[in-house]
Each structure stands twice: as C-alpha cells, then as structure tokens.
Amino acid sequence: MSAVVRVLDRRPAWLRAAVALVLLAVAAVIPQLGSTFYVSLGLNFLIFGLLAMSLDLIGGYTGLVSLGQAAFLGVGAYGIAWGLKQGLSADASIGLALLAVVVTALVFGLAAVRVGGITFVILTLALGQIIWGLAYRWVSVSGGDNGLPISDRPGLGPIDLTDSAAYYYFVLVIFVICVLILRAIVNSPFGLTLRGIKDNEPRMRTLGYHVGLHKYLAFVIAAFFSGVAGVLFGFFNLYISPTAIDFGHNGTVVLMAVLGGLGTLWGPLLGSLVIVFLQQYLSIYVQRWVTVQGVIFVLVVLFAPDGLWGLLTRMGRWLTKRLGAPPGVEPCLAERSVVGTYEDDLA
C-alpha cells in the first residue's frame, strides 16, 4: 500500500488529471439521466460555480472580498436582454453584454481598489446596490420590477441550443474553458503577484510592484468572468429581473466561496455545489432547508476555517499517513495545498 502512496505522491499531475476527467465524465452524463430537473440543477451549478470562482480570483488570491459580484452577472444578463430587444443578433448582444461588463468594472474598479479590508467589502456592496437600483428603477432600459425577457438562445451552427441537453453541453464547454483560463491566470507571474499582495502588500510595494494596477486588473478580470456567467445565466433562464442581483444573491456568492475555501479555485466550486444542492434539491423535501444551510456554514467556520476544500486536504493528509507513507516523502496532495504559497512557487 505504501508503494501505491509513493506512486500517487510522485505523480500528482497524473492524479489531478484523472480526478478532473472523472468529474468531467460525471458532469457529461447528467443530461443522459433523462430528467430536465437534473439538467437544470447541473446548469445552475456550472453557472454559479463559475461566478464563485470569479469571486475567488479577487477574494481568495488578492484578499479583496467583493459583496457585489452578482451585479456583474446581472449586467451581462441585462446586456443580452436589452440587445435582443433592440433587434441585435445574439452574437452582437453577447458582445454588447461583455463590453458593458468590462466598462462597468473599469469604472467601479477605479473607486473599489483604492481601499481594502472591510471598507472594500462595504464599497462593493454599495456599488452592487447601484446596479440593483438601476435595474429596478430604470424601467425604459431594464423593464423595472417586471424584468426583461430573452427571446431565444443563439444557434451554434447545426446545433440547436434551444434543446436543454445541447445547451447544457455548450455551458459545460464554456465552463471548462473559463476554468482553464482562470487556472492559468492564478499560476502565472501575475497570479503569483496577486498572492504576494494578499500576503504582504507593503512588501510587494517595496519590491517595486504596482500594487494598485494589479488589484485593478484582478477586479476587471473577475468581473469579466462574472459577466460570462451572466450571459450563460440569461440564456438559461430566458429572463432577467432585479431579484437576480439583489443583496441576497451577492451574499450567496460570498457564502459559496467561503464555504468551499478561498484561494483554491476548486473550493468555491465545491461550495457552489453544496449551496445549489441545498437550494434547488433539498428545499423540495425539507421546509427548513435554510436552517440546514446555516448549520452547515457554522460547522464549517468552527471546524474547517479554511473551507471544505481545506477539510478535504487535511483528510488527505490523515489518509496518507494511515496508508503508511514513508518518512521524508512530502505528500503533495495532503501536506501541500493545491495553491501553495507564492514564495514556494517563485522558488
């Protein structure tokens, strides 16, 4: 058994790739279950998982937890709805929506990255409420409380995305591409700099890094991926209203990221799986599912302060020791987190 542990320990890339392929295969099987409910559940998980991962880029890696991330999802979805309402094609509407997200992030980011800590949290909450207020009151553009319908999903060559299964696979492909890009970003020199800013901002300034510019770019990049999630969300629901970007949804995104574990990318994805399952599935059978959600969150905060992903990491450490890993061999999957520290990666 210890020989197996040594093989897995020395081939972490193979093991991670195998786990990723298994999870991808499970995700690909969902439409084959023959239930539109499970397809809807899977779509919610992929969309909000991407949204939570975008929050993790700025919260977990840069140390700036935003309470307004769902607002960018709303900008993306509203951009799609408004563009189609004006007679634009689906492709043009997607471009308009993503442009609106980037412009909004560029403007908001100028104010947001000037502060940090709890001030940043409060400021992003205020900025998110501005978007919510515009969606609620700017009736001529947003439809007000009635929201805006999204006429139809775009075509993709011979593929009919109006079919739920086809759209699910389309979202899955976009999700995988976005995850790969996010993974590349956090492992790039830019991502290492963000980790350095989170750990010791004054030191990074002393080393000559333009801290403000890095935080600003991280804010805009995170908003862009939230906008992609918004586009997917809009075409999934075929409708967008202010209730999708209210304070409750902004808080839910933060809950997903914190529950799963900030600073790991995979942690927020795991957190979104738990929250979507509770909200979409458990709520059918348990009337007080919100209480269950609260109890889970309290238990995680008390006994797994680094999130569910950190808990799995510690379990991996314990399992590795139980399997008899020889002394002197550092278990890459247990002793070292998926992200590690930026000093280790720079070394």
C-alpha positions as CSV (number, residue, x, y, z in Angstrom):
1,M,0.0,0.0,0.0
2,S,2.9,2.4,0.8
3,A,4.2,1.7,-2.7
4,V,0.9,2.9,-4.2
5,V,1.1,6.0,-2.0
6,R,4.6,6.8,-3.3
7,V,3.5,6.4,-6.9
8,L,0.5,8.7,-6.3
9,D,2.7,11.2,-4.4
10,R,5.3,11.4,-7.1
11,R,2.8,11.7,-9.9
12,P,0.4,14.4,-8.6
13,A,-0.3,15.8,-12.1
14,W,-1.5,12.4,-13.3
15,L,-3.7,12.0,-10.2
16,R,-5.2,15.5,-10.6
17,A,-5.8,15.0,-14.3
18,A,-7.5,11.6,-13.5
19,V,-9.8,13.2,-10.9
20,A,-10.6,16.0,-13.3
21,L,-11.5,13.6,-16.1
22,V,-13.7,11.6,-13.7
23,L,-15.6,14.7,-12.6
24,L,-15.9,15.8,-16.2
25,A,-17.3,12.5,-17.2
26,V,-19.9,12.6,-14.3
27,A,-20.9,16.1,-15.5
28,A,-21.3,14.9,-19.1
29,V,-23.6,12.1,-18.0
30,I,-26.2,14.3,-16.3
31,P,-28.3,15.0,-19.5
32,Q,-28.4,11.3,-20.2
33,L,-30.4,10.7,-17.0
34,G,-33.4,11.8,-18.9
35,S,-34.6,14.4,-16.3
36,T,-34.9,18.1,-17.1
37,F,-34.6,18.8,-13.4
38,Y,-31.1,17.3,-13.2
39,V,-30.1,19.3,-16.3
40,S,-31.4,22.5,-14.6
41,L,-29.6,21.6,-11.4
42,G,-26.4,21.0,-13.4
43,L,-26.7,24.3,-15.3
44,N,-27.2,26.2,-12.0
45,F,-24.1,24.5,-10.6
46,L,-21.9,25.3,-13.6
47,I,-23.1,28.9,-13.8
48,F,-22.8,29.8,-10.2
49,G,-19.7,27.8,-9.8
50,L,-18.1,30.0,-12.4
51,L,-19.4,33.1,-10.6
52,A,-18.0,31.9,-7.3
53,M,-14.6,31.1,-8.9
54,S,-14.5,34.6,-10.4
55,L,-15.0,36.0,-6.9
56,D,-12.2,33.8,-5.6
57,L,-9.8,35.4,-8.1
58,I,-10.2,38.7,-6.3
59,G,-11.1,37.5,-2.9
60,G,-9.0,34.4,-2.4
61,Y,-5.9,35.4,-4.3
62,T,-5.9,39.2,-3.9
63,G,-7.5,39.5,-0.5
64,L,-10.4,41.7,-1.6
65,V,-13.7,40.0,-0.9
66,S,-16.5,41.6,-3.0
67,L,-20.1,41.8,-2.0
68,G,-21.2,43.0,-5.4
69,Q,-20.0,40.1,-7.7
70,A,-23.6,39.1,-8.7
71,A,-24.1,42.6,-10.0
72,F,-21.8,41.8,-12.9
73,L,-23.8,38.7,-13.6
74,G,-26.8,41.0,-13.9
75,V,-25.0,43.4,-16.2
76,G,-24.2,40.5,-18.5
77,A,-27.7,39.1,-18.5
78,Y,-29.3,42.5,-18.9
79,G,-26.9,43.3,-21.8
80,I,-28.2,40.2,-23.6
81,A,-31.8,41.0,-23.0
82,W,-31.5,44.7,-24.0
83,G,-29.5,43.9,-27.1
84,L,-32.1,41.3,-28.3
85,K,-34.9,43.8,-27.5
86,Q,-33.2,46.4,-29.8
87,G,-33.1,43.9,-32.7
88,L,-29.5,42.9,-32.4
89,S,-28.3,39.4,-33.3
90,A,-27.4,37.0,-30.5
91,D,-23.7,37.3,-31.2
92,A,-23.9,41.1,-31.2
93,S,-25.9,41.0,-28.0
94,I,-23.2,38.8,-26.3
95,G,-20.5,41.3,-27.4
96,L,-22.5,44.2,-26.1
97,A,-23.2,42.4,-22.8
98,L,-19.5,41.6,-22.2
99,L,-18.5,45.1,-23.2
100,A,-20.9,46.6,-20.7
101,V,-19.5,44.3,-18.0
102,V,-15.9,45.4,-18.7
103,V,-16.8,49.1,-18.9
104,T,-18.8,48.8,-15.6
105,A,-15.8,47.1,-14.0
106,L,-13.4,49.6,-15.3
107,V,-15.4,52.5,-13.8
108,F,-16.2,50.8,-10.5
109,G,-12.7,49.4,-10.1
110,L,-11.3,53.0,-10.0
111,A,-13.0,53.5,-6.7
112,A,-13.0,50.0,-5.3
113,V,-9.3,49.2,-5.4
114,R,-8.4,52.4,-3.6
115,V,-9.5,50.8,-0.3
116,G,-9.1,47.4,1.3
117,G,-10.4,45.2,4.1
118,I,-13.9,45.8,5.4
119,T,-14.0,49.2,3.5
120,F,-13.7,47.3,0.2
121,V,-16.5,44.9,1.2
122,I,-18.8,47.8,2.1
123,L,-17.9,49.8,-1.1
124,T,-18.5,46.8,-3.4
125,L,-21.8,46.2,-1.6
126,A,-22.8,49.9,-2.4
127,L,-21.7,49.5,-6.0
128,G,-23.7,46.4,-6.3
129,Q,-26.7,48.1,-4.9
130,I,-26.3,50.9,-7.5
131,I,-26.6,48.3,-10.3
132,W,-29.6,46.8,-8.5
133,G,-31.2,50.2,-8.1
134,L,-30.7,51.0,-11.8
135,A,-32.2,47.6,-12.8
136,Y,-35.2,48.3,-10.5
137,R,-35.8,52.0,-11.4
138,W,-34.6,52.4,-15.0
139,V,-37.7,51.0,-16.4
140,S,-37.2,52.1,-20.0
141,V,-34.0,50.0,-20.2
142,S,-34.3,47.3,-17.6
143,G,-38.1,46.8,-17.5
144,G,-38.1,47.6,-13.8
145,D,-39.6,45.1,-11.5
146,N,-41.0,43.2,-14.4
147,G,-37.6,42.4,-15.8
148,L,-36.8,41.7,-19.4
149,P,-37.4,38.5,-21.4
150,I,-34.7,37.0,-23.5
151,S,-36.3,35.9,-26.8
152,D,-34.3,32.8,-27.6
153,R,-30.9,31.1,-27.3
154,P,-28.4,31.6,-30.1
155,G,-27.7,29.0,-32.7
156,L,-24.4,27.2,-32.9
157,G,-24.1,26.0,-36.5
158,P,-26.2,22.9,-36.8
159,I,-26.5,22.5,-33.0
160,D,-29.9,23.6,-31.7
161,L,-29.2,25.2,-28.3
162,T,-32.9,25.6,-27.6
163,D,-32.7,21.9,-26.6
164,S,-31.8,21.8,-22.8
165,A,-29.3,19.0,-23.2
166,A,-27.5,20.7,-26.1
167,Y,-27.4,24.0,-24.1
168,Y,-26.0,22.1,-21.1
169,Y,-23.1,20.7,-23.1
170,F,-22.5,24.2,-24.5
171,V,-22.3,25.7,-21.0
172,L,-20.1,22.8,-19.9
173,V,-17.6,23.5,-22.6
174,I,-17.6,27.3,-21.8
175,F,-17.2,26.4,-18.1
176,V,-14.2,24.2,-18.8
177,I,-12.5,26.8,-21.0
178,C,-13.1,29.5,-18.3
179,V,-11.7,27.2,-15.6
180,L,-8.6,26.5,-17.6
181,I,-8.0,30.2,-18.2
182,L,-8.6,31.0,-14.5
183,R,-6.2,28.3,-13.6
184,A,-3.6,29.7,-16.0
185,I,-4.0,33.1,-14.5
186,V,-3.5,32.1,-10.9
187,N,-0.4,30.1,-11.8
188,S,1.1,32.9,-13.9
189,P,3.5,35.5,-12.7
190,F,0.5,37.8,-12.5
191,G,-1.3,35.4,-10.2
192,L,1.8,34.9,-8.0
193,T,1.9,38.7,-7.6
194,L,-1.7,38.7,-6.5
195,R,-0.9,36.2,-3.8
196,G,2.0,38.3,-2.7
197,I,-0.2,41.3,-2.5
198,K,-2.7,39.4,-0.3
199,D,0.0,38.1,2.0
200,N,2.1,41.2,2.4
201,E,1.1,44.2,0.4
202,P,3.7,46.7,1.8
203,R,6.5,44.3,1.0
204,M,5.3,44.0,-2.6
205,R,5.3,47.7,-2.9
206,T,8.8,47.8,-1.6
207,L,9.9,45.3,-4.2
208,G,8.6,47.7,-6.9
209,Y,5.3,46.1,-7.9
210,H,2.5,48.4,-9.0
211,V,0.0,47.0,-6.4
212,G,-2.9,49.3,-7.4
213,L,-2.7,48.3,-11.1
214,H,-2.6,44.6,-10.2
215,K,-5.6,44.9,-7.9
216,Y,-7.4,46.9,-10.6
217,L,-6.7,44.3,-13.3
218,A,-7.8,41.5,-11.0
219,F,-11.0,43.3,-10.3
220,V,-11.8,43.7,-14.0
221,I,-10.8,40.1,-14.9
222,A,-13.0,38.8,-12.1
223,A,-15.9,40.9,-13.3
224,F,-15.4,39.7,-16.9
225,F,-15.8,36.0,-15.9
226,S,-18.9,37.0,-13.8
227,G,-20.2,38.6,-17.0
228,V,-19.7,35.4,-18.9
229,A,-21.7,33.6,-16.1
230,G,-24.3,36.3,-16.6
231,V,-24.6,35.6,-20.3
232,L,-25.0,31.9,-19.7
233,F,-27.5,32.6,-16.9
234,G,-29.6,34.9,-19.2
235,F,-29.8,32.3,-22.0
236,F,-30.6,29.6,-19.4
237,N,-33.5,31.4,-17.8
238,L,-34.6,33.3,-20.8
239,Y,-35.4,36.1,-18.4
240,I,-33.6,38.5,-16.1
241,S,-35.1,40.7,-13.3
242,P,-33.6,42.8,-10.4
243,T,-34.2,39.9,-7.9
244,A,-31.3,38.0,-9.6
245,I,-28.8,40.7,-8.4
246,D,-30.2,41.7,-5.1
247,F,-28.2,41.7,-1.8
248,G,-29.3,38.1,-1.1
249,H,-27.7,36.8,-4.3
250,N,-24.5,38.8,-3.7
251,G,-24.3,37.2,-0.2
252,T,-24.9,33.8,-1.6
253,V,-21.9,34.0,-3.9
254,V,-19.7,35.0,-1.0
255,L,-21.1,32.1,1.0
256,M,-20.2,29.7,-1.8
257,A,-16.7,30.9,-1.9
258,V,-16.1,31.0,1.9
259,L,-17.8,27.6,2.4
260,G,-15.7,25.9,-0.2
261,G,-12.5,27.7,0.8
262,L,-11.0,30.9,-0.6
263,G,-7.7,30.9,-2.5
264,T,-8.1,27.5,-4.2
265,L,-10.4,27.9,-7.2
266,W,-11.8,24.4,-6.6
267,G,-13.0,25.4,-3.1
268,P,-15.6,27.9,-4.4
269,L,-16.7,25.3,-7.0
270,L,-17.3,22.8,-4.2
271,G,-19.1,25.4,-2.2
272,S,-21.4,26.3,-5.1
273,L,-22.2,22.6,-5.5
274,V,-23.3,22.4,-1.8
275,I,-25.4,25.6,-1.9
276,V,-27.1,24.8,-5.3
277,F,-27.9,21.3,-4.0
278,L,-29.4,22.8,-0.8
279,Q,-31.4,25.5,-2.6
280,Q,-32.6,23.5,-5.6
281,Y,-32.9,20.0,-4.3
282,L,-33.1,19.8,-0.6
283,S,-35.6,22.6,-0.4
284,I,-38.1,20.3,-2.2
285,Y,-38.1,17.9,0.7
286,V,-37.0,20.0,3.7
287,Q,-39.1,23.0,4.6
288,R,-36.4,24.5,6.8
289,W,-33.6,24.0,4.4
290,V,-32.2,27.5,5.2
291,T,-31.6,26.3,8.7
292,V,-29.7,23.3,7.4
293,Q,-27.6,25.7,5.3
294,G,-26.9,27.9,8.3
295,V,-25.9,24.9,10.4
296,I,-23.5,23.6,7.7
297,F,-21.9,27.1,7.4
298,V,-21.5,27.4,11.2
299,L,-19.9,24.0,11.4
300,V,-17.5,24.8,8.6
301,V,-16.5,28.1,10.1
302,L,-15.9,26.4,13.5
303,F,-14.2,23.2,12.5
304,A,-12.9,23.9,8.9
305,P,-12.0,27.7,8.8
306,D,-10.1,27.1,5.5
307,G,-13.3,25.7,4.0
308,L,-14.5,22.4,2.7
309,W,-11.5,22.1,0.3
310,G,-9.1,22.6,3.3
311,L,-11.0,19.9,5.2
312,L,-10.5,17.5,2.3
313,T,-6.8,18.4,2.2
314,R,-6.5,17.6,5.9
315,M,-8.3,14.3,5.4
316,G,-5.9,13.5,2.6
317,R,-3.0,14.2,4.9
318,W,-4.5,11.9,7.5
319,L,-5.3,9.2,4.9
320,T,-1.8,9.4,3.5
321,K,-0.3,8.8,7.0
322,R,-2.7,6.0,7.6
323,L,-1.7,4.3,4.4
324,G,1.9,4.4,5.6
325,A,3.6,7.0,3.5
326,P,7.4,6.6,4.2
327,P,9.0,9.4,6.2
328,G,10.8,12.0,4.2
329,V,8.2,11.9,1.4
330,E,6.1,15.0,1.3
331,P,2.6,14.2,0.3
332,C,1.8,16.7,-2.4
333,L,-1.9,16.1,-2.1
334,A,-2.1,16.4,1.6
335,E,0.8,18.3,3.1
336,R,0.7,20.9,0.4
337,S,-2.4,22.7,-0.6
338,V,-3.4,22.9,-4.2
339,V,-2.4,26.6,-4.4
340,G,0.6,26.7,-2.0
341,T,2.3,29.9,-1.2
342,Y,3.6,32.4,-3.7
343,E,7.1,32.1,-2.2
344,D,7.2,28.3,-2.9
345,D,6.0,28.9,-6.5
346,L,8.6,31.6,-7.1
347,A,11.3,29.4,-5.7
